[in-house]
Amino acid sequence: MIWQLPGCCRYSGSGICAGHGASARKRQGKHVSQKIKAPNQKGNGFLWGIVALVVIVIVVVAVIVVNNRKDSDSIDIASEDVNFGISYDAGVVTLKNDKATDSTPVADIFEDYACPHCADLVEADHADMKTALDDGKLVVKLHTVNILDGDGKGNIKPGPATMGGAAQLAIAETGDAAAFWAIHDYVFGNQNEVYRNWDYADYADAADQLGVDKGTVDAIRDGSVKDKYLDTFADNVKTMNDKGAQGTPAIYVDGQEMPIQKDPNDASKVKNWIPDVVKN
């Protein structure tokens, strides 16, 4: 499909502005002809020009790589005190304060670390969720999936979703609730940056910065966490499908699906669901 804006060039596949027609091709041919003659006219000057151009390209690429590396090296994730614990069992991460009772609402949340709608949900609910967890008024069970690394046919090619999920499940197994929460908030809150630039080393650096034990940091850094949790992701996807969820995010409170709604005050955002569940 060709898209064209009024008064603008459209992409024709050749890199030539299609709207200019034959005259554009004619001018291009003229330029090519002149360039072919250039070596005989300029001699060594032409070769030096090519060399200079190559050097400039290399420098530009190097600067881009270095800047991206600087962005990664400057990761600064704020540690946040949490008043709840974390446990991991059979692929499920449970966040819970000891004050929670059998009557405390339990929210099962299916999320994908590469899912933009999950990021929208975290933006809406993370502050109130933390307060509710700290106060023992809510129990949260996180089911991490990696469907955004799939091709829509059930085939998974591990990528950003797998990477983020595996790193976080490894941290959850250490029992470090503060580190898990801080990285969870950061990754979803800066999803575009993380999706484009982070690798396992970045997740390891973040975990190390937050005091996660060396063995876990090393397992994240070398990527071995990926293979460890691939079956876990598949099991969580099956659980999600069995519940009838159409995708992520999906929320079930005490076993009942909670529809995710738009913020009534801003239709571009997701509604914070916590006040509907946690009654003060």
GUBA-675079 format. One record per residue: residue number from 1; x, y, z of N, C-alpha, C, CB in turn; chain; residue in three letters. Coordinates in steps of 0.05 Angstrom, whole numbers. Atoms other than C-alpha are relative to their C-alpha. Glycine has a CB too. Example, Ala and Ser with C-alpha at 12.3 -4.5 7.8 and 13.67 -1.06 7.14 Angstrom:
<sites>
   i    npx    npy    npz   capx   capy   capz    cpx    cpy    cpz   cbpx   cbpy   cbpz ch  aa
   1     18    -24      0    246    -90    156     18     24      0    -20      1     25  A ALA
   2    -16    -24     -1    273    -21    143    -15     22     14      9      9    -29  A SER
</sites>
This chain:
<sites>
   i    npx    npy    npz   capx   capy   capz    cpx    cpy    cpz   cbpx   cbpy   cbpz ch  aa
   1     17    -24      0      0      0      0     18     25      0    -19      0     24  A MET
   2    -15    -25      1     25     70    -17    -16     21     14      6      8    -29  A ILE
   3     13    -21    -14     10    126     30     10     26    -12      6     -1     30  A TRP
   4     -8    -25     11     10    197      3    -14     23     15     -6      1    -30  A GLN
   5     11    -24    -12      1    263     38     -1     22    -20     16      8     25  A LEU
   6      2    -22     20    -23    324     -1     26     17      1    -24     17      6  A PRO
   7    -23    -17      2     37    362    -26     26    -13      9     -4     24     16  A GLY
   8    -24     14     -9     86    309     -2      7    -22    -20     -4    -11     28  A CYS
   9     -8     24     16    126    254    -36    -12    -25     13     31     -2     -1  A CYS
  10      8     26    -11    101    183    -27     23    -19     -6    -27    -10    -13  A ARG
  11    -21     20      4    146    123    -21     -6    -17    -24      4    -17     25  A TYR
  12      5     15     24    153     89    -88     16    -26     -1      6     17    -25  A SER
  13    -16     24      0    203     35    -69     27      5    -12    -14    -22    -15  A GLY
  14    -25     -5     13    260     67   -108     16     21     15     -3      8    -28  A SER
  15    -14    -22    -14    277    123    -60     -4     26    -14     29     -6      3  A GLY
  16      6    -25     16    253    173   -113    -28      9      7      4     -6    -31  A ILE
  17     27    -11     -4    195    219   -100    -17     -6    -24      1     30      6  A CYS
  18     16      9     23    143    185   -144    -16     22    -13    -19    -22      9  A ALA
  19     16    -21     11    104    248   -152     14     17    -20    -10     17     22  A GLY
  20    -15    -17     19    160    280   -192      3    -13    -27     27      5     12  A HIS
  21      1     13     26    155    229   -248     27     -2    -14    -19     13    -17  A GLY
  22    -23      4     17    203    225   -306     22     21      4     -8      0    -29  A ALA
  23    -20    -21     -3    236    291   -292     19     -6     23    -13     27      5  A SER
  24    -17      8    -23    262    265   -225     20    -21     -9    -17    -10     23  A ALA
  25    -19     21      9    291    203   -258     21     12    -19    -16    -22    -13  A ARG
  26    -19    -12     19    322    246   -312     21     15     15    -15     19    -19  A LYS
  27    -19    -14    -15    355    290   -261     19    -19     14    -13     19     20  A ARG
  28    -17     20    -14    379    229   -223     21    -11    -19    -17    -22     12  A GLN
  29    -18     10     19    409    201   -286     23     19     -7    -15     -7    -26  A GLY
  30    -20    -20      6    445    266   -299     21      0     22    -12     28     -2  A LYS
  31    -19      0    -23    476    264   -229     18    -25     -1    -15      1     27  A HIS
  32    -15     24      1    498    192   -238     22      3    -21    -17    -24     -6  A VAL
  33    -19     -4     22    531    210   -304     23     17      9    -13     12    -24  A SER
  34    -21    -18    -10    569    266   -271     18    -14     19    -12     25     13  A GLN
  35    -16     14    -19    592    221   -215     18    -20    -13    -18    -14     21  A LYS
  36    -17     19     13    618    169   -263     25     13    -12    -15    -14    -23  A ILE
  37    -23    -14     12    663    221   -295     19     10     22    -10     23    -16  A LYS
  38    -16    -13    -21    688    246   -227     27    -12      4    -16     -1     25  A ALA
  39    -27     11     -5    746    196   -218     21     11    -19     -1    -29     -1  A PRO
  40    -20    -10     19    780    219   -282      5     29      3    -10     -6    -28  A ASN
  41     -3    -28     -3    768    291   -266     15      8     25    -27     14      0  A GLN
  42    -11     -7    -26    789    291   -194     24    -16      9    -21     -3     21  A LYS
  43    -23     16     -7    840    235   -190     -1     -9     29     25     15     -5  A GLY
  44     -2      9    -28    863    220   -120    -20     15     18     28      4     10  A ASN
  45     19    -15    -16    817    274    -93    -26    -14      4     -4     28    -12  A GLY
  46     25     15     -1    757    232   -109      2    -23     20     -8    -11    -27  A PHE
  47     -4     23    -18    786    171    -72      1     10     29     26    -14     -7  A LEU
  48     -1    -11    -28    802    214    -11    -28      8      9     20     23      1  A TRP
  49     27     -7     -7    731    239    -13    -16    -24      9    -14     14    -23  A GLY
  50     14     25     -8    704    168    -10     10     -9     27      5    -22    -21  A ILE
  51    -11      9    -26    751    151     47    -11     17     22     31      2     -1  A VAL
  52     10    -18    -20    729    213     85    -29     -6      7      3     29     -9  A ALA
  53     28      7     -4    656    194     75     -3    -25     17    -14     -3    -27  A LEU
  54      1     25    -15    668    124    101      7      5     29     19    -21    -12  A VAL
  55     -8     -6    -27    704    151    162    -22     14     15     26     18      0  A VAL
  56     22    -15    -12    647    199    176    -23    -19      8    -11     22    -18  A ILE
  57     22     19     -6    596    142    173      8    -17     24     -5    -18    -25  A VAL
  58    -10     17    -22    639     99    220     -2     16     26     29     -9     -5  A ILE
  59      0    -17    -24    645    157    269    -29      4     10     13     27     -5  A VAL
  60     28     -4     -8    570    170    268    -12    -25     13    -17      8    -25  A VAL
  61     10     26    -11    554     96    280     12     -4     28      7    -23    -19  A VAL
  62    -13      4    -26    605     94    337    -13     18     21     30      6     -3  A ALA
  63     12    -18    -19    574    155    369    -27    -10      9     -2     28    -12  A VAL
  64     26     11     -7    505    124    366      2    -23     20    -15     -8    -25  A ILE
  65     -4     24    -17    530     59    397      9      9     28     21    -19    -12  A VAL
  66    -10     -9    -26    568     96    452    -22     14     16     23     19     -4  A VAL
  67     22    -14    -14    508    140    468    -20    -20     11    -14     20    -19  A ASN
  68     18     21    -10    463     79    473     11    -14     24     -7    -20    -22  A ASN
  69    -13     14    -23    513     46    519      0     18     24     29     -8     -8  A ARG
  70      0    -19    -22    517    109    561    -28      0     13      7     28     -9  A LYS
  71     27      0    -11    441    108    568     -4    -24     17    -21      0    -23  A ASP
  72      2     25    -15    446     36    591     16      2     26      9    -24    -16  A SER
  73    -18     -1    -23    504     50    638    -11     19     21     27      8     -8  A ASP
  74     10    -20    -19    466    108    670    -27     -8     12     -2     27    -14  A SER
  75     25      9    -12    407     65    692      0      7     30     -3    -31     -4  A ILE
  76      2     -8    -28    385     94    758    -28     -7     10      6     30      3  A ASP
  77     26      9    -10    328     55    790     -1      6     30     -4    -30     -6  A ILE
  78      3     -8    -28    304     84    855    -11    -24     16    -19     24      3  A ALA
  79      9     21    -18    298     33    911    -23     12     16     23    -10     18  A SER
  80     24     -9    -15    231     38    947     -6    -20     22    -24      3    -19  A GLU
  81      7     17    -23    214     12   1016    -27    -12     -5      1     15     26  A ASP
  82     26     14      2    159    -40   1013     -6    -14     26     -1    -20    -24  A VAL
  83      8     13    -25    119    -68   1070    -16    -25     -5    -17     20     17  A ASN
  84     13     25      6     99   -133   1038     22    -19     -9    -21      3    -23  A PHE
  85    -19     20      8    133   -198   1022     -5    -11    -28      0    -23     20  A GLY
  86      3     12     26    143   -237    958      7    -30      1     18     15    -21  A ILE
  87     -6     28      2    140   -311    943     -4     -9    -29    -17    -16     20  A SER
  88      2     10     27    146   -353    880     -7    -30      2     26      4    -16  A TYR
  89      8     28      0    111   -419    867    -14     -6    -26    -18     -7     24  A ASP
  90     12     10     25     96   -455    802     -7     22    -20    -26    -16      7  A ALA
  91      4    -21     20    104   -393    759    -15     24      9    -13    -12    -23  A GLY
  92     16    -22    -10     63   -347    803     15     15     21    -27    -11     12  A VAL
  93    -13    -17    -20     93   -288    840    -22     12     17     16     23    -15  A VAL
  94     20    -10    -19     53   -271    902     11     23     17    -10    -23     18  A THR
  95     -7    -23    -17     57   -203    936    -20      2     22      1     27    -17  A LEU
  96     19      1    -22     27   -203   1005     13     10     26     -9    -29      4  A LYS
  97     -8     -8    -27     32   -170   1073    -12    -20     20    -10     29      6  A ASN
  98      9     19    -20     26   -214   1135    -27      7     12     21     -3     21  A ASP
  99     26     -9    -12    -34   -173   1157    -24     -9    -17      0     30      3  A LYS
 100     22      9     17    -75   -200   1099    -13    -25     13     10     -7    -29  A ALA
 101     16     22    -11   -130   -249   1120    -13    -16    -22    -21     10     21  A THR
 102     15     16     20   -173   -301   1086    -21     16    -15    -13    -24     14  A ASP
 103     21    -17     13   -223   -246   1070     12     22    -17    -18     12     21  A SER
 104    -14    -21     16   -171   -201   1037     -4     -6    -30     30      3      7  A THR
 105      3      5     29   -185   -193    962     26    -10    -12     -9     26    -15  A PRO
 106    -23     10     14   -138   -232    917     -3      6    -29      3    -31      5  A VAL
 107      1     -7     29   -122   -205    848     21    -16    -15      5     31     -3  A ALA
 108    -18     14     18    -93   -250    795      3     17    -25    -11    -29     -7  A ASP
 109     -5    -18     23    -60   -208    741     18    -14    -20     13     27      9  A ILE
 110    -16     11     21    -34   -235    675     13     24    -15    -16    -18    -20  A PHE
 111    -14    -22     13     20   -189    646     23     -9    -16      9     20     22  A GLU
 112    -22      6     19     73   -187    592     18     25      1    -11     -6    -29  A ASP
 113    -18    -23     -3    135   -144    600      4     16    -26     26    -10     10  A TYR
 114     -2    -15     25    131   -123    527    -27     11     -9     12    -17    -22  A ALA
 115     28     -8      7     56   -107    528     -4     30      7    -20    -18     15  A CYS
 116      4    -28     -6     42    -32    522    -25      5     17     -2     16    -26  A PRO
 117     24     -4    -16    -28    -40    552      5     -8     29    -23    -18    -12  A HIS
 118     -8      6    -27      4    -73    612     14     24     13     18    -25      1  A CYS
 119    -13    -25    -10     47    -11    619    -20     21      7     20     11    -21  A ALA
 120     22    -19     -6    -16     31    616    -13     -7     27    -21      1    -22  A ASP
 121     13      8    -25    -46    -10    672     18      6     24     -6    -30     -1  A LEU
 122    -18     -5    -22     16     -5    716      1     30      6     29    -10     -7  A VAL
 123      1    -29     -5     16     71    706    -24      8     16      0     15    -27  A GLU
 124     24     -8    -13    -55     73    730     -2    -11     29    -24    -11    -15  A ALA
 125      6     13    -26    -53     25    789     24     -3     19    -11    -26     -5  A ASP
 126    -23      8    -17     19     19    816      1     14     27     25      5    -15  A HIS
 127     -2    -15    -25     15     73    869    -21    -10     20     -5     30     -4  A ALA
 128     21     10    -18    -52     50    899      4    -29      6    -27      5    -12  A ASP
 129     -6     29     -5    -31    -23    891     20     -2     23      9    -14    -25  A MET
 130    -21      1    -21     31    -11    933    -12      7     27     23     19     -7  A LYS
 131     12     -7    -25     -9     24    987    -17    -22     11    -17     26     -3  A THR
 132     17     22     -9    -60    -32    989     16    -24      9    -19     -8    -23  A ALA
 133    -17     23     -8     -5    -85    992     13      6     27     21     -5    -22  A LEU
 134    -13     -8    -25     32    -47   1046    -19     -2     24     11     28     -2  A ASP
 135     20      0    -21    -32    -42   1087    -13    -28      5    -22     20     -6  A ASP
 136     12     27     -3    -50   -116   1078    -28     -1     -9      2     -8     28  A GLY
 137     28     -1     10   -114    -98   1042     -4    -12    -27    -10     29     -1  A LYS
 138      2     12     27    -98   -133    977     23    -21     -2      2     21    -23  A LEU
 139    -21     20      8    -60   -196    955      1     -1    -30     -7    -28     13  A VAL
 140     -3      0     29    -32   -195    885     16    -25     -9     14     26    -10  A VAL
 141    -14     23     11    -13   -257    845      5      7    -30    -17    -26      2  A LYS
 142     -8     -8     27     26   -240    781      7    -25    -16     24     19      1  A LEU
 143     -5     22     18     25   -290    724     14     12    -25    -27    -15     -8  A HIS
 144    -15    -12     22     79   -270    675     -1    -18    -25     30      5      8  A THR
 145      0     15     26     72   -290    601     18     15    -19    -30     -2    -11  A VAL
 146    -18    -11     20    113   -277    539    -13     -1    -28     27    -14     -1  A ASN
 147     15      3     26     59   -277    484      9     21    -20    -29      3      5  A ILE
 148     -9    -20     19     88   -213    454     25     -8    -15      5     26     14  A LEU
 149    -22     11     15    148   -254    433     -9    -21    -20     21    -13     19  A ASP
 150     11     21     18    102   -300    393     -7     11    -27    -24    -12     13  A GLY
 151      7     -7     28     82   -301    320    -30     -2     -5     15    -18    -19  A ASP
 152     29      2      3      8   -309    334     -9    -28     -7    -10     18    -21  A GLY
 153      7     27      7     11   -383    317     10    -20     21     12     -8    -27  A LYS
 154     -9     17    -22     37   -408    383     30     -4      1    -13    -27     -2  A GLY
 155    -30      3      1    111   -403    364     12     24     14     10     -2    -29  A ASN
 156    -13    -21    -15    155   -364    412     29      3     -8     -2     -5     30  A ILE
 157    -28     -6      4    220   -331    393      9     19     23      5     13    -29  A LYS
 158     -6    -17    -24    249   -306    460     11     27     -7     19    -15     17  A PRO
 159     -8    -28      5    256   -231    459     -4     16     25    -15     12    -24  A GLY
 160      3    -18    -23    241   -171    504    -20    -11     21     -9     26     -9  A PRO
 161     20     10    -19    179   -204    536     12    -22     17    -25    -10    -14  A ALA
 162    -12     23    -15    217   -267    555     23     11     18     12    -20    -20  A THR
 163    -23    -11    -15    278   -227    577     -9     13     26     15     20    -17  A MET
 164     10    -14    -24    240   -182    625    -13    -19     20    -19     22     -8  A GLY
 165     13     19    -18    197   -238    652     19    -18     14    -20    -16    -16  A GLY
 166    -19     19    -12    254   -286    663     17     13     22     18    -12    -21  A ALA
 167    -16    -14    -20    296   -234    699    -16      5     26     10     27    -11  A ALA
 168     17     -7    -23    238   -215    744     -8    -25     16    -24     14     -9  A GLN
 169      6     25    -15    219   -287    761     24     -9     16     -9    -22    -20  A LEU
 170    -24      7    -15    291   -300    781      3     17     25     25      3    -18  A ALA
 171     -2    -18    -24    290   -240    827    -22     -7     20     -3     30     -9  A ILE
 172     22      8    -18    222   -262    855      8    -24     17    -25     -5    -15  A ALA
 173     -8     24    -14    252   -329    874     20      6     23     13    -20    -19  A GLU
 174    -18     -7    -22    304   -294    918    -15     11     24     20     21    -10  A THR
 175     15    -11    -22    249   -265    961      4     30      5      6    -14     25  A GLY
 176     -6    -29     -3    272   -193    949    -23     16    -12     27      7    -15  A ASP
 177     24    -14     10    205   -157    944      7     29     -9    -20      1     22  A ALA
 178     -7    -28      7    237    -87    942     12      2    -28     18     12     21  A ALA
 179    -14      0     26    282   -103    882    -20     -7    -22     23    -20      0  A ALA
 180     20      8     20    225   -138    845    -18     23     -6    -16    -24     10  A PHE
 181     19    -22      4    178    -80    856     13     24    -15    -11      9     27  A TRP
 182    -14    -23     13    229    -27    836      4     -5    -30     27      5     14  A ALA
 183     -5      6     28    247    -62    771    -26     -2    -15     16    -26     -3  A ILE
 184     27      2     12    174    -78    756    -10     28     -7    -20    -14     19  A HIS
 185      8    -28      5    157     -4    763     16     13    -22      1     16     26  A ASP
 186    -18    -13     19    217     19    723     -5    -10    -28     29     -3      8  A TYR
 187      3     12     26    209    -29    665    -26      7    -14      3    -31      1  A VAL
 188     26     -7     12    135    -16    654     -2     30     -3    -23    -10     17  A PHE
 189      1    -29      2    144     58    667     18     12    -21      7     12     27  A GLY
 190    -19     -9     21    200     64    616      1    -21    -22     28      5     12  A ASN
 191      1     24     17    177      9    569     13      5    -27    -28     -8     -4  A GLN
 192    -11     -5     26    197     42    503     31     -2      1     -9     27    -11  A ASN
 193    -30      0     -3    269     53    527     10    -28      5      8     19     22  A GLU
 194     -9     27     -7    275    -16    557     -4    -19    -24    -17    -10     24  A VAL
 195      5     18     23    244    -51    497     21      4    -22    -28      6    -12  A TYR
 196    -19     -5     22    292    -17    448     29     -6      8     -2     29     -8  A ARG
 197    -29      0     -7    357    -18    488      9    -21     20      6     26     12  A ASN
 198     -9     18    -21    358    -67    545      6    -28    -10    -20     -1     23  A TRP
 199     -6     28      4    391   -135    543      2    -13     28     26     -5    -17  A ASP
 200     -2     13    -26    404   -186    598     20     14     18      8    -29     -3  A TYR
 201    -20    -14    -16    465   -147    621    -13     24     14     23      9    -18  A ALA
 202     13    -23    -12    421    -86    634    -18     -9     24    -17     15    -21  A ASP
 203     16     10    -22    372   -126    676     18     -9     23    -18    -24     -9  A TYR
 204    -19      8    -21    432   -155    713     11     24     15     22    -17    -12  A ALA
 205    -10    -24    -12    460    -86    725    -21     12     19      8     21    -21  A ASP
 206     21    -11    -17    393    -63    752     -3    -16     26    -27      1    -15  A ALA
 207      2     18    -23    388   -123    798     23      4     19     -2    -29     -9  A ALA
 208    -24     -4    -16    459   -113    822     -1     26     15     25     -1    -17  A ASP
 209      3    -26    -13    446    -40    836    -19     -1     24    -10     21    -21  A GLN
 210     20      1    -22    387    -59    880      7    -21     21    -27     -6    -12  A LEU
 211     -9     18    -21    427   -110    920     -8    -29     -3     -9      9     25  A GLY
 212      7     28      4    403   -176    889     25    -17      2    -15     -4    -27  A VAL
 213    -23     17     -5    449   -234    906     15     -6    -26     -8    -26     13  A ASP
 214    -17      3     23    508   -247    860     -7    -23    -18     29     -3      9  A LYS
 215      7     23     16    486   -316    837    -24      6    -19     -8    -23     18  A GLY
 216     22     -7     17    420   -289    811      8     21    -20    -23     11     18  A THR
 217     -9    -21     19    453   -228    780     15    -13    -23     18     21     14  A VAL
 218    -16     13     20    502   -274    743    -18    -17    -19     21    -19     13  A ASP
 219     18     17     16    445   -320    719    -16     18    -19    -19    -16     18  A ALA
 220     14    -19     18    409   -259    691     19     10    -21    -12     24     16  A ILE
 221    -20    -11     19    472   -232    659      7    -19    -22     25      8     15  A ARG
 222     -8     19     21    490   -296    622    -24    -11    -15     16    -23     12  A ASP
 223     24      8     14    418   -306    600    -11    -27      6      5      2    -29  A GLY
 224      8     28     -6    411   -375    631    -29      0     12     19    -13     19  A SER
 225     27     -1    -11    346   -351    664    -21     -4    -22     -5     27     14  A VAL
 226     19      3     23    314   -352    595    -10    -29     -2     13      8    -26  A LYS
 227      7     28      3    315   -428    588    -14    -11     25     24    -17     -6  A ASP
 228     12     10    -25    296   -438    661    -30      5      1     14     14     24  A LYS
 229     28     -7     -3    229   -403    654    -17     -2    -25     -1     28     10  A TYR
 230     17      2     24    206   -417    583    -25    -17      4     17    -12    -23  A LEU
 231     24     17     -5    161   -474    606    -19     14     19      9    -27     12  A ASP
 232     17    -15    -19    135   -429    662    -18     19    -16     17     15     20  A THR
 233     16    -19     16    113   -377    611    -22    -15    -15     17     15    -20  A PHE
 234     20     16     15     78   -431    570    -23     -9     18     14    -25    -13  A ALA
 235     20      8    -19     42   -457    632    -19     24      7     12    -12     25  A ASP
 236     16    -24     -7     19   -386    650    -19      8    -23     18     23      7  A ASN
 237     17     -5     23     -7   -376    579    -23    -19     -1     17     -1    -27  A VAL
 238     22     20      0    -47   -440    584    -20      7     21     12    -28      5  A LYS
 239     18     -8    -21    -76   -417    650    -17     23     -8     15      6     26  A THR
 240     14    -24      9    -94   -350    620    -22     -8    -21     19     20    -13  A MET
 241     19      9     20   -127   -384    560    -24    -16     12     14    -17    -21  A ASN
 242     21     16    -13   -165   -432    605    -20     18     14     12    -20     20  A ASP
 243     18    -19    -13   -194   -372    641    -17     16    -20     16     19     18  A LYS
 244     15    -14     21   -218   -344    575     10     28     -6    -28      2      8  A GLY
 245    -12    -26      5   -173   -283    575      8      2    -30     24      6     18  A ALA
 246     -6     -5     29   -164   -253    505     28     11     -4    -21     18    -12  A GLN
 247    -27    -11      3    -96   -223    519      8     13     26      1     20    -23  A GLY
 248    -10    -14    -24    -57   -181    568     -4     30     -3     30     -6      5  A THR
 249      2     11    -27    -67   -149    615    -28    -12      5      6     22     21  A PRO
 250     26     11     -8   -122   -190    647      0     -1     31     -5    -28    -12  A ALA
 251      3     -1    -29   -147   -183    719    -23    -17      9     -3     29     10  A ILE
 252     22     15    -12   -187   -232    761      2      5     30      3    -31     -7  A TYR
 253      1     -5    -29   -208   -213    832    -17    -21     13    -10     29      6  A VAL
 254     15     22    -13   -228   -271    876    -13    -18    -21    -21     10     20  A ASP
 255     10     18     21   -236   -312    812    -18     12    -21    -14    -22     13  A GLY
 256     18    -12     20   -281   -263    776     15     21    -17    -23     14     15  A GLN
 257    -13    -18     18   -257   -225    715     -8     29      6     -6     -7    -29  A GLU
 258      5    -29     -3   -250   -150    725      6     14    -26     16     12     24  A MET
 259     -5    -13     26   -259   -113    659     18     24      4    -26      9    -13  A PRO
 260    -17    -24      0   -205    -62    645    -13     22    -16     29     -7    -12  A ILE
 261     15    -21     11   -237      4    631     17     25     -5    -24      8     18  A GLN
 262    -13    -25      5   -217     72    605     -4     19     24    -10     13    -26  A LYS
 263      3    -20    -21   -205    128    654    -22     19     -8     27     16      5  A ASP
 264     23    -17      7   -270    168    656      9     29     -4    -21     -1     21  A PRO
 265    -10    -27      2   -229    232    662     20      4    -23     12      9     26  A ASN
 266    -19     -2     21   -180    216    607     -1    -26    -16     29      5     10  A ASP
 267      5     25     15   -199    166    553     25    -12    -12    -19      6    -23  A ALA
 268    -26     11     10   -126    158    532     14    -17     21     18     23     -9  A SER
 269    -12     15    -22   -111    125    599    -18    -22     10      8     19     23  A LYS
 270     15     22    -11   -133     63    636    -10      8     28     18    -26      2  A VAL
 271     12     -6    -26   -178     68    697     15    -15     22    -30     -7      1  A LYS
 272    -11     13    -24   -147     53    765    -21    -17     13     12     21     20  A ASN
 273     20     19    -10   -184     -9    788      1     -5     30      2    -26    -15  A TRP
 274     -5      6    -28   -156    -12    859    -23     10     18     26     11      9  A ILE
 275     21    -10    -18   -209     33    892    -26    -15     -2     -6     29     -6  A PRO
 276     24     16      2   -264    -12    865      1    -26     15     -6     -6    -30  A ASP
 277     -4     25    -14   -234    -71    901      7      3     29     22    -16    -14  A VAL
 278     -9     -5    -27   -201    -43    963    -17     22     13     30      8      1  A VAL
 279     17    -20    -13   -250     -9   1009     13      8     26    -28    -13      6  A LYS
 280    -12    -11    -25   -222     36   1063    -19      0     23     11     29     -5  A ASN
</sites>
